[in-house]
Amino acid sequence: MSSVQTAAQQEEPLDLIRYQLDEMVFVKLRGAREMKGKLQGYDSHCNMVLSDATEFIYGDRKEDVKVKESEMVFVRGDSIILISPIEE
Amino acid sequence: MLFFSFFKTLVDQEVVVELKNDIEIKGTLKSVDQYLNLKLDNISTVNEEKYPHLKAVKTLFVRGSTVRYVHLSANSVDCTLLQDASRREAMAQAGK
């Protein structure tokens, strides 16, 4: 019984993401891509929805960066490498 | 299950699905299942000059695992509802 309670209170890695709901996050993705946007939703697979998102696609050279904007985007979790809060 | 329900609310909306092989398909979302496989109707490829393979295709099924992004219109999403649903799902997961 007590082990069940401690399991519920234990901080999990994904809790960091929960605190970022409605906040700006930085997401690093597979295929030399990064995305910044406001986190609107996520699940345990790291699937997520970002609003007012900006995607950066990096090329071979430092200066080839392609920038794409999207007002609302669902990102499939299997492409995600890391998620970080943006300090403003 | 959260995003399964989320996509069910987007049925009949116009979406742009970007696949992991860079093909972008615009179409009407017709159905979704638990794997987030999607069925799209009236499709067109956004970058058609580069990917003309789907010119003759009207309806298609996309395996969920090949999807990179699904671009949506902002007014088709209730942000507060989605945030609350995410918190509820996180609580349910923690309780397991």
Backbone of each chain as ProteinMPNN parsed JSONL, in Angstrom:
{"seq_chain_A": "MSSVQTAAQQEEPLDLIRYQLDEMVFVKLRGAREMKGKLQGYDSHCNMVLSDATEFIYGDRKEDVKVKESEMVFVRGDSIILISPIEE", "coords_chain_A": {"N_chain_A": [[0.839, -1.208, 0.0], [1.848, 1.308, 0.967], [3.938, 1.549, -0.818], [2.628, 1.977, -3.18], [1.635, 4.524, -2.787], [3.998, 6.065, -2.572], [4.963, 5.698, -5.111], [3.146, 7.173, -6.565], [3.722, 9.722, -5.677], [6.287, 10.122, -6.378], [8.586, 11.973, -8.321], [8.515, 12.125, -11.783], [10.314, 11.884, -14.901], [8.751, 12.966, -16.976], [7.196, 14.779, -15.628], [8.461, 17.211, -15.647], [7.845, 18.121, -18.135], [5.147, 18.43, -17.857], [4.945, 20.686, -16.221], [5.529, 22.572, -18.065], [3.35, 23.048, -19.631], [1.405, 25.249, -21.574], [3.538, 26.942, -21.766], [6.584, 28.196, -23.307], [8.566, 25.936, -25.15], [11.586, 24.197, -26.076], [12.379, 21.945, -28.53], [14.268, 19.229, -29.539], [14.761, 17.445, -32.494], [14.784, 14.419, -34.495], [16.758, 14.138, -37.513], [18.2, 16.531, -37.778], [16.652, 18.715, -36.842], [14.962, 21.322, -35.117], [12.596, 22.66, -32.801], [10.623, 25.361, -31.658], [8.043, 26.322, -29.492], [4.734, 26.906, -28.075], [3.711, 24.808, -25.559], [0.942, 22.777, -25.809], [-0.17, 20.308, -25.392], [0.585, 16.895, -24.41], [1.655, 13.444, -24.353], [2.41, 10.191, -22.856], [4.045, 9.035, -24.759], [5.531, 11.063, -25.618], [4.365, 12.348, -27.749], [3.246, 15.425, -29.013], [1.523, 18.626, -28.955], [2.149, 21.726, -30.326], [1.773, 25.263, -30.239], [1.973, 28.216, -32.289], [4.463, 27.604, -33.493], [7.943, 27.426, -34.352], [10.039, 26.053, -36.682], [13.312, 24.82, -37.106], [15.476, 23.834, -39.554], [18.425, 22.249, -40.01], [21.166, 22.433, -42.234], [24.037, 21.07, -44.05], [26.077, 22.977, -43.874], [26.935, 25.543, -41.527], [25.53, 27.888, -41.984], [23.285, 27.164, -43.53], [20.209, 27.258, -42.66], [16.907, 26.373, -42.439], [13.863, 27.922, -41.909], [10.682, 27.351, -40.617], [7.281, 28.161, -40.089], [4.482, 27.392, -37.993], [1.108, 27.505, -37.088], [-0.241, 25.72, -35.447], [0.751, 22.604, -34.437], [1.032, 19.068, -34.514], [3.345, 16.901, -33.117], [4.916, 13.883, -33.684], [5.875, 11.576, -31.197], [8.026, 9.751, -31.581], [9.985, 11.01, -33.055], [11.256, 12.698, -31.379], [14.024, 13.981, -29.59], [14.972, 15.523, -27.377], [13.497, 17.645, -24.847], [13.176, 20.925, -23.723], [12.672, 23.485, -21.303], [12.124, 26.916, -22.205], [13.914, 29.557, -21.031], [12.873, 32.755, -20.228]], "CA_chain_A": [[0.0, 0.0, 0.0], [2.68, 2.509, 1.046], [4.756, 1.653, -2.028], [1.765, 2.549, -4.218], [1.567, 5.972, -2.554], [5.26, 6.722, -2.925], [5.074, 5.679, -6.567], [2.337, 8.272, -7.089], [4.316, 11.015, -5.329], [7.62, 10.18, -6.969], [8.743, 12.797, -9.52], [8.889, 11.385, -12.982], [10.904, 12.796, -15.883], [7.73, 13.645, -17.764], [6.604, 15.868, -14.838], [9.104, 18.457, -16.104], [7.083, 18.564, -19.311], [3.812, 18.868, -17.401], [5.057, 22.066, -15.733], [5.72, 23.476, -19.213], [2.103, 23.248, -20.387], [1.099, 26.668, -21.784], [4.801, 27.71, -21.74], [7.417, 27.955, -24.484], [9.542, 24.859, -25.012], [12.517, 23.931, -27.161], [12.359, 20.504, -28.78], [15.252, 18.787, -30.541], [14.14, 16.326, -33.197], [15.635, 13.658, -35.419], [16.904, 14.734, -38.833], [18.76, 17.888, -37.617], [15.551, 19.675, -36.726], [14.625, 21.824, -33.782], [11.337, 23.384, -32.836], [10.239, 26.129, -30.476], [6.614, 26.62, -29.54], [4.042, 26.873, -26.79], [3.228, 23.438, -25.366], [-0.504, 22.723, -25.542], [-0.559, 18.969, -24.949], [1.587, 15.849, -24.619], [1.3, 12.19, -23.686], [3.573, 9.439, -22.369], [4.95, 8.708, -25.876], [6.104, 12.36, -26.03], [3.598, 13.026, -28.783], [2.873, 16.722, -28.454], [0.97, 19.676, -29.808], [2.737, 23.041, -30.057], [1.151, 26.357, -30.981], [2.908, 29.26, -32.75], [5.745, 26.895, -33.512], [8.945, 27.753, -35.36], [10.893, 24.892, -36.888], [14.606, 25.136, -37.7], [16.045, 22.632, -40.171], [19.833, 22.564, -40.232], [21.815, 21.781, -43.374], [25.412, 20.634, -43.82], [26.887, 24.102, -43.44], [26.38, 26.254, -40.366], [24.616, 28.952, -42.394], [21.999, 26.741, -44.129], [19.139, 26.949, -41.707], [15.598, 26.67, -43.019], [12.927, 28.219, -40.817], [9.278, 27.194, -41.019], [6.362, 28.53, -39.0], [3.194, 26.692, -38.027], [0.285, 28.055, -35.987], [-0.586, 24.612, -34.533], [1.34, 21.404, -35.039], [1.176, 17.843, -33.736], [4.647, 16.284, -33.375], [4.908, 12.491, -33.224], [6.898, 11.403, -30.17], [9.203, 8.951, -31.939], [11.016, 11.88, -33.657], [11.758, 13.652, -30.389], [15.266, 13.639, -28.887], [14.906, 16.139, -26.05], [12.567, 18.752, -24.646], [13.736, 21.784, -22.693], [11.952, 24.741, -21.108], [12.838, 28.111, -22.652], [13.953, 30.584, -19.98], [12.699, 34.053, -20.903]], "C_chain_A": [[0.872, 1.256, 0.0], [3.526, 2.664, -0.223], [3.943, 2.255, -3.174], [1.734, 4.063, -4.072], [2.867, 6.661, -2.956], [5.448, 6.74, -4.431], [4.305, 6.852, -7.172], [2.982, 9.63, -6.816], [5.673, 11.23, -5.985], [7.609, 11.069, -8.213], [9.144, 11.911, -10.672], [9.469, 12.373, -13.986], [9.856, 13.625, -16.645], [7.027, 14.77, -16.986], [7.188, 17.213, -15.245], [8.315, 19.034, -17.281], [5.716, 19.079, -18.885], [3.861, 20.32, -16.92], [5.175, 23.061, -16.887], [4.45, 23.663, -20.03], [1.775, 24.736, -20.404], [2.352, 27.553, -21.674], [5.589, 27.364, -23.0], [8.412, 26.823, -24.195], [10.411, 24.783, -26.264], [12.562, 22.415, -27.317], [13.399, 20.19, -29.848], [14.725, 17.501, -31.148], [15.156, 15.601, -34.07], [15.693, 14.385, -36.761], [17.346, 16.18, -38.765], [17.68, 18.956, -37.603], [15.392, 20.098, -35.281], [13.328, 22.583, -33.887], [11.157, 24.139, -31.535], [8.76, 26.41, -30.592], [6.018, 26.523, -28.155], [3.398, 25.492, -26.647], [1.748, 23.433, -24.988], [-0.936, 21.344, -25.045], [0.557, 17.987, -25.203], [1.046, 14.57, -24.002], [2.576, 11.413, -23.343], [4.502, 8.98, -23.5], [5.748, 9.94, -26.318], [5.489, 12.889, -27.317], [3.24, 14.375, -28.199], [2.261, 17.647, -29.473], [1.589, 20.995, -29.367], [1.971, 24.091, -30.855], [2.22, 27.406, -31.276], [4.335, 28.717, -32.81], [6.647, 27.411, -34.624], [9.876, 26.557, -35.457], [12.192, 25.35, -37.553], [15.169, 23.837, -38.258], [17.478, 22.971, -40.564], [20.399, 21.758, -41.392], [23.239, 21.398, -43.02], [26.277, 21.772, -43.293], [26.152, 24.844, -42.337], [25.309, 27.263, -40.787], [23.333, 28.461, -43.081], [21.032, 26.325, -43.03], [17.83, 27.331, -42.373], [14.642, 26.874, -41.851], [11.508, 28.083, -41.347], [8.399, 27.518, -39.829], [5.095, 27.682, -39.125], [2.364, 27.172, -36.847], [-0.105, 26.97, -34.978], [-0.054, 23.346, -35.17], [1.382, 20.262, -34.027], [2.525, 17.243, -34.12], [4.607, 14.86, -32.842], [6.12, 12.233, -32.327], [8.139, 10.644, -30.599], [10.286, 9.767, -32.649], [11.731, 12.729, -32.611], [13.003, 13.129, -29.67], [15.259, 14.238, -27.489], [13.956, 17.325, -26.045], [13.153, 19.603, -23.529], [12.884, 23.041, -22.544], [12.777, 25.898, -21.68], [12.753, 29.148, -21.534], [13.822, 31.927, -20.677], [13.148, 35.205, -20.039]], "O_chain_A": [[0.691, 2.151, -0.825], [3.798, 3.785, -0.654], [4.486, 2.953, -4.03], [1.795, 4.8, -5.056], [2.847, 7.71, -3.6], [6.024, 7.681, -4.976], [4.739, 7.451, -8.156], [2.828, 10.571, -7.595], [6.144, 12.358, -6.129], [6.727, 10.939, -9.062], [10.014, 11.049, -10.54], [9.158, 13.563, -13.937], [10.051, 14.809, -16.916], [6.35, 15.61, -17.579], [6.503, 18.235, -15.198], [8.14, 20.245, -17.409], [5.187, 20.031, -19.461], [2.938, 21.094, -17.174], [4.946, 24.257, -16.704], [4.472, 24.376, -21.033], [1.856, 25.406, -19.374], [2.241, 28.768, -21.508], [5.305, 26.374, -23.673], [9.016, 26.773, -23.124], [10.033, 25.235, -27.345], [12.761, 21.691, -26.342], [13.414, 20.798, -30.919], [14.301, 16.588, -30.44], [16.243, 16.111, -34.342], [14.791, 15.15, -37.103], [16.927, 16.99, -39.593], [17.794, 19.978, -38.279], [15.652, 19.333, -34.352], [12.992, 23.097, -34.954], [11.485, 23.645, -30.457], [8.269, 26.706, -31.681], [6.677, 26.124, -27.195], [2.634, 25.064, -27.512], [1.353, 24.012, -23.976], [-1.95, 21.221, -24.357], [1.386, 18.192, -26.09], [0.094, 14.603, -23.223], [3.684, 11.919, -23.52], [5.633, 8.575, -23.233], [6.534, 9.877, -27.263], [6.047, 13.802, -27.925], [2.957, 14.47, -27.005], [2.443, 17.489, -30.68], [1.561, 21.341, -28.186], [1.569, 23.851, -31.994], [3.244, 27.473, -30.595], [5.271, 29.293, -32.255], [6.178, 27.785, -35.699], [10.431, 26.1, -34.457], [12.165, 26.179, -38.463], [15.324, 22.856, -37.53], [17.709, 23.879, -41.362], [20.145, 20.56, -41.518], [23.618, 21.395, -41.848], [27.099, 21.581, -42.397], [24.927, 24.784, -42.225], [24.325, 27.479, -40.081], [22.383, 29.233, -43.214], [21.049, 25.192, -42.548], [17.655, 28.465, -42.819], [14.623, 26.079, -40.911], [11.172, 28.633, -42.397], [8.734, 27.189, -38.692], [4.693, 27.306, -40.226], [2.863, 27.238, -35.724], [-0.281, 27.257, -33.794], [-0.374, 23.045, -36.32], [1.718, 20.451, -32.858], [2.824, 17.092, -35.305], [4.298, 14.648, -31.67], [7.242, 12.621, -32.652], [9.212, 10.866, -30.039], [11.399, 9.273, -32.83], [12.709, 13.407, -32.928], [13.034, 11.99, -29.203], [15.515, 13.531, -26.513], [13.655, 17.92, -27.08], [13.581, 19.074, -22.503], [12.423, 23.602, -23.539], [14.007, 25.855, -21.638], [11.664, 29.565, -21.139], [14.569, 32.217, -21.612], [13.067, 36.36, -20.459]]}, "seq_chain_B": "MLFFSFFKTLVDQEVVVELKNDIEIKGTLKSVDQYLNLKLDNISTVNEEKYPHLKAVKTLFVRGSTVRYVHLSANSVDCTLLQDASRREAMAQAGK", "coords_chain_B": {"N_chain_B": [[-4.033, 7.387, -25.155], [-4.932, 9.944, -25.395], [-4.235, 11.527, -27.67], [-5.456, 10.094, -29.622], [-8.19, 10.572, -29.06], [-8.049, 13.314, -29.394], [-7.446, 13.561, -32.165], [-9.776, 12.465, -33.122], [-11.562, 14.519, -32.66], [-10.853, 16.156, -34.682], [-11.758, 15.191, -37.037], [-12.945, 15.457, -40.376], [-11.795, 17.9, -40.738], [-9.485, 20.06, -42.46], [-6.172, 19.061, -42.887], [-2.537, 19.129, -42.792], [-0.307, 16.673, -43.408], [2.904, 15.84, -42.565], [5.302, 13.664, -43.638], [7.875, 11.321, -42.55], [9.594, 10.998, -44.652], [9.699, 13.453, -45.83], [7.571, 14.11, -47.52], [4.717, 16.104, -47.972], [1.368, 16.04, -47.256], [-1.726, 17.316, -48.055], [-5.041, 17.229, -46.912], [-8.435, 16.09, -46.199], [-9.152, 15.035, -42.993], [-10.292, 11.875, -42.399], [-10.557, 9.525, -40.86], [-9.274, 8.016, -37.81], [-7.19, 5.874, -35.824], [-6.257, 3.893, -32.897], [-3.476, 3.671, -33.176], [-2.811, 5.992, -34.25], [-2.884, 5.899, -36.977], [-3.913, 7.28, -40.049], [-6.678, 8.255, -42.079], [-7.003, 9.908, -45.073], [-8.794, 12.155, -47.188], [-9.491, 13.457, -50.477], [-6.863, 14.285, -51.28], [-3.844, 16.25, -51.747], [-0.49, 16.808, -52.801], [1.752, 18.882, -51.083], [4.31, 19.776, -51.829], [4.444, 19.277, -54.746], [5.896, 19.31, -57.2], [8.3, 18.25, -56.461], [7.619, 15.794, -55.374], [5.925, 13.971, -57.228], [4.558, 11.592, -57.069], [2.05, 11.052, -55.992], [0.106, 12.167, -57.491], [-2.141, 11.093, -58.827], [-3.618, 10.066, -56.824], [-6.434, 9.976, -54.693], [-7.553, 9.327, -52.194], [-6.12, 8.268, -49.158], [-4.41, 5.994, -46.895], [-2.485, 6.485, -44.084], [0.199, 5.111, -42.414], [0.591, 5.39, -38.978], [3.174, 5.463, -37.795], [4.851, 6.587, -39.696], [4.506, 9.23, -39.71], [5.658, 12.56, -39.291], [4.932, 15.252, -38.62], [1.731, 16.753, -37.932], [0.119, 19.333, -39.299], [-2.093, 21.779, -38.157], [-5.065, 23.873, -38.127], [-5.193, 26.763, -36.087], [-7.63, 27.523, -34.995], [-9.096, 25.209, -34.866], [-8.497, 23.87, -32.616], [-9.028, 23.444, -29.195], [-7.314, 24.956, -26.879], [-7.146, 25.194, -24.021], [-8.691, 23.053, -23.217], [-7.199, 20.921, -24.213], [-4.824, 21.191, -22.77], [-5.752, 20.715, -20.167], [-6.664, 18.105, -20.487], [-4.246, 16.833, -20.953], [-2.981, 17.142, -18.479], [-4.704, 15.632, -16.933], [-4.377, 13.101, -18.074], [-1.689, 12.69, -17.436], [-1.838, 12.515, -14.643], [-3.385, 10.198, -14.433], [-1.622, 8.353, -15.503], [0.424, 8.479, -13.61], [-0.846, 7.407, -11.423], [-0.905, 4.745, -11.983]], "CA_chain_B": [[-5.351, 7.549, -25.784], [-5.281, 11.367, -25.48], [-4.158, 12.056, -29.027], [-6.498, 9.393, -30.385], [-9.403, 11.38, -28.87], [-7.775, 14.628, -29.994], [-7.609, 13.478, -33.619], [-11.186, 12.214, -33.434], [-12.26, 15.807, -32.709], [-10.428, 16.884, -35.883], [-12.301, 14.525, -38.226], [-13.581, 16.364, -41.346], [-11.024, 19.154, -40.854], [-8.356, 20.037, -43.398], [-4.878, 18.99, -42.189], [-1.362, 18.845, -43.627], [0.494, 15.645, -42.751], [4.284, 15.778, -43.068], [5.838, 12.333, -43.359], [9.304, 11.293, -42.222], [10.373, 11.098, -45.896], [9.538, 14.857, -46.258], [6.377, 14.371, -48.332], [3.655, 16.787, -47.216], [0.085, 15.734, -47.878], [-2.865, 18.083, -47.535], [-6.286, 16.519, -47.174], [-9.438, 16.119, -45.141], [-8.997, 13.893, -42.094], [-11.548, 11.116, -42.434], [-10.635, 8.711, -39.652], [-8.048, 7.818, -37.045], [-7.32, 4.756, -34.892], [-5.423, 3.979, -31.691], [-2.059, 3.812, -33.535], [-2.75, 7.277, -34.961], [-2.992, 5.75, -38.421], [-4.855, 8.298, -40.498], [-7.231, 8.154, -43.43], [-7.192, 11.252, -45.632], [-9.603, 12.199, -48.401], [-9.244, 14.628, -51.343], [-5.507, 14.699, -50.949], [-2.909, 16.815, -52.721], [0.841, 16.919, -52.194], [2.091, 20.303, -50.98], [5.508, 19.982, -52.648], [4.14, 18.313, -55.812], [6.963, 19.242, -58.227], [9.358, 17.391, -55.93], [7.066, 14.456, -55.09], [4.732, 13.836, -58.055], [4.085, 10.196, -57.003], [0.681, 10.883, -55.49], [-0.748, 13.04, -58.306], [-3.386, 10.443, -59.22], [-4.252, 9.453, -55.66], [-7.443, 10.854, -54.079], [-7.764, 8.962, -50.791], [-5.082, 7.344, -48.725], [-4.223, 5.577, -45.514], [-1.096, 6.722, -43.678], [0.586, 4.41, -41.192], [0.93, 6.383, -37.955], [4.603, 5.512, -37.483], [5.604, 7.323, -40.719], [4.163, 10.652, -39.599], [6.539, 13.423, -38.499], [4.076, 16.31, -38.069], [0.425, 17.063, -38.523], [-0.142, 20.767, -39.144], [-3.523, 22.0, -37.958], [-5.365, 25.301, -38.016], [-5.25, 27.087, -34.656], [-9.013, 27.63, -34.495], [-9.753, 23.903, -34.736], [-8.009, 23.253, -31.381], [-9.351, 24.129, -27.934], [-6.034, 24.813, -26.173], [-7.328, 24.954, -22.58], [-9.205, 21.691, -23.069], [-6.086, 20.01, -24.483], [-3.896, 21.278, -21.628], [-6.379, 20.012, -19.035], [-6.684, 16.672, -20.801], [-2.865, 16.348, -20.774], [-2.738, 17.029, -17.025], [-5.501, 14.494, -16.434], [-3.715, 11.882, -18.56], [-0.45, 12.551, -16.654], [-2.269, 12.035, -13.323], [-3.837, 8.814, -14.591], [-0.406, 7.564, -15.721], [1.153, 8.441, -12.334], [-1.617, 6.545, -10.528], [-0.791, 3.332, -12.379]], "C_chain_B": [[-5.705, 9.017, -26.029], [-5.292, 11.859, -26.925], [-5.087, 11.32, -29.984], [-7.797, 10.195, -30.292], [-9.256, 12.749, -29.54], [-8.002, 14.593, -31.51], [-9.052, 13.177, -34.001], [-11.966, 13.53, -33.497], [-11.918, 16.593, -33.983], [-10.933, 16.25, -37.177], [-13.103, 15.546, -39.045], [-12.894, 17.727, -41.433], [-9.91, 18.946, -41.878], [-7.046, 20.021, -42.593], [-3.755, 18.818, -43.216], [-0.495, 17.865, -42.849], [1.881, 15.655, -43.382], [4.856, 14.438, -42.655], [7.332, 12.408, -43.098], [10.181, 11.302, -43.466], [10.152, 12.453, -46.574], [8.343, 15.132, -47.16], [5.32, 15.029, -47.446], [2.343, 16.605, -47.95], [-1.007, 16.553, -47.211], [-4.131, 17.303, -47.843], [-7.245, 16.654, -46.015], [-9.265, 14.864, -44.299], [-10.318, 13.142, -42.021], [-11.673, 10.158, -41.258], [-9.257, 8.486, -39.052], [-8.265, 6.6, -36.161], [-6.306, 4.904, -33.76], [-3.926, 4.105, -31.987], [-1.778, 5.16, -34.189], [-2.475, 7.077, -36.452], [-4.071, 6.724, -38.867], [-5.426, 7.914, -41.854], [-7.531, 9.563, -43.906], [-7.938, 11.158, -46.947], [-9.233, 13.455, -49.176], [-7.827, 15.161, -51.178], [-4.803, 15.413, -52.11], [-1.564, 16.914, -52.02], [1.23, 18.388, -52.2], [3.282, 20.624, -51.884], [5.464, 19.036, -53.855], [5.231, 18.188, -56.87], [8.077, 18.292, -57.769], [8.876, 15.946, -55.735], [5.798, 14.244, -55.912], [4.042, 12.471, -57.943], [2.601, 10.069, -56.69], [-0.329, 11.71, -56.289], [-2.118, 12.415, -58.581], [-4.17, 9.913, -58.028], [-5.225, 10.445, -55.01], [-7.576, 10.606, -52.58], [-6.597, 8.1, -50.376], [-5.093, 7.099, -47.228], [-2.749, 5.839, -45.2], [-0.828, 5.931, -42.412], [1.108, 5.451, -40.198], [2.417, 6.56, -37.74], [5.411, 6.321, -38.495], [5.369, 8.827, -40.642], [5.24, 11.385, -38.804], [5.69, 14.502, -37.821], [2.682, 16.225, -38.661], [0.173, 18.537, -38.241], [-1.655, 20.986, -39.125], [-3.787, 23.498, -38.002], [-5.636, 25.596, -36.542], [-6.686, 27.098, -34.142], [-9.74, 26.294, -34.41], [-9.356, 23.217, -33.417], [-8.421, 24.102, -30.175], [-8.156, 23.922, -27.001], [-6.219, 24.501, -24.688], [-7.79, 23.52, -22.334], [-8.073, 20.674, -23.24], [-5.081, 20.011, -23.326], [-4.456, 20.511, -20.425], [-6.373, 18.505, -19.253], [-5.292, 16.074, -20.615], [-2.542, 16.168, -19.301], [-3.47, 15.82, -16.463], [-4.848, 13.174, -16.836], [-2.433, 11.62, -17.746], [-0.763, 12.016, -15.26], [-2.64, 10.559, -13.4], [-2.633, 7.889, -14.76], [0.349, 7.385, -14.404], [0.476, 7.498, -11.356], [-1.445, 5.071, -10.819], [0.33, 2.611, -11.639]], "O_chain_B": [[-6.645, 9.32, -26.765], [-6.235, 12.523, -27.356], [-5.463, 11.852, -31.028], [-8.434, 10.469, -31.308], [-10.186, 13.269, -30.157], [-8.658, 15.472, -32.07], [-9.51, 13.578, -35.071], [-12.911, 13.659, -34.276], [-12.594, 17.564, -34.325], [-10.594, 16.698, -38.272], [-13.831, 16.375, -38.499], [-13.374, 18.614, -42.138], [-9.46, 17.828, -42.126], [-6.839, 20.868, -41.724], [-3.993, 18.416, -44.355], [-0.007, 18.182, -41.765], [2.015, 15.496, -44.595], [4.894, 14.108, -41.47], [7.977, 13.418, -43.384], [11.377, 11.578, -43.375], [10.396, 12.585, -47.773], [8.118, 16.283, -47.534], [5.059, 14.584, -46.329], [2.217, 16.968, -49.119], [-1.2, 16.504, -45.996], [-4.27, 16.768, -48.943], [-6.925, 17.247, -44.985], [-9.234, 13.755, -44.832], [-11.341, 13.703, -41.628], [-12.763, 9.989, -40.71], [-8.228, 8.726, -39.683], [-9.399, 6.312, -35.78], [-5.592, 5.904, -33.673], [-3.176, 4.595, -31.142], [-0.659, 5.435, -34.623], [-1.914, 7.95, -37.113], [-5.035, 6.964, -38.14], [-4.734, 7.318, -42.679], [-8.226, 10.323, -43.231], [-7.75, 10.22, -47.722], [-8.718, 14.413, -48.599], [-7.627, 16.356, -50.962], [-5.124, 15.207, -53.281], [-1.498, 17.081, -50.802], [1.059, 19.07, -53.211], [3.268, 21.617, -52.612], [6.291, 18.135, -53.993], [5.474, 17.096, -57.384], [8.711, 17.621, -58.583], [9.642, 14.999, -55.912], [4.698, 14.324, -55.365], [3.057, 12.216, -58.637], [1.964, 9.09, -57.078], [-1.457, 11.932, -55.849], [-3.134, 13.111, -58.573], [-5.262, 9.37, -58.194], [-4.884, 11.609, -54.802], [-7.696, 11.545, -51.793], [-6.127, 7.278, -51.163], [-5.669, 7.841, -46.433], [-1.87, 5.453, -45.97], [-1.559, 6.071, -41.431], [1.953, 6.28, -40.533], [2.884, 7.678, -37.527], [6.541, 6.71, -38.2], [5.952, 9.6, -41.404], [5.687, 10.898, -37.766], [5.723, 14.648, -36.6], [2.484, 15.691, -39.753], [0.032, 18.942, -37.087], [-2.39, 20.455, -39.957], [-2.858, 24.302, -37.925], [-6.233, 24.783, -35.836], [-6.94, 26.73, -32.995], [-10.875, 26.238, -33.935], [-9.82, 22.113, -33.13], [-8.192, 25.311, -30.14], [-8.0, 22.856, -26.406], [-5.527, 23.638, -24.149], [-7.355, 22.86, -21.39], [-7.998, 19.689, -22.505], [-4.553, 18.964, -22.951], [-3.742, 19.763, -19.757], [-6.112, 17.731, -18.332], [-5.165, 14.934, -20.168], [-1.916, 15.184, -18.906], [-2.94, 15.082, -15.632], [-4.775, 12.241, -16.035], [-2.128, 10.475, -17.411], [-0.041, 11.16, -14.748], [-2.258, 9.768, -12.538], [-2.618, 6.779, -14.229], [0.851, 6.301, -14.106], [1.147, 6.858, -10.547], [-1.8, 4.23, -9.993], [0.552, 1.421, -11.862]]}, "name": "protein", "num_of_chains": 2, "seq": "MSSVQTAAQQEEPLDLIRYQLDEMVFVKLRGAREMKGKLQGYDSHCNMVLSDATEFIYGDRKEDVKVKESEMVFVRGDSIILISPIEEMLFFSFFKTLVDQEVVVELKNDIEIKGTLKSVDQYLNLKLDNISTVNEEKYPHLKAVKTLFVRGSTVRYVHLSANSVDCTLLQDASRREAMAQAGK"}
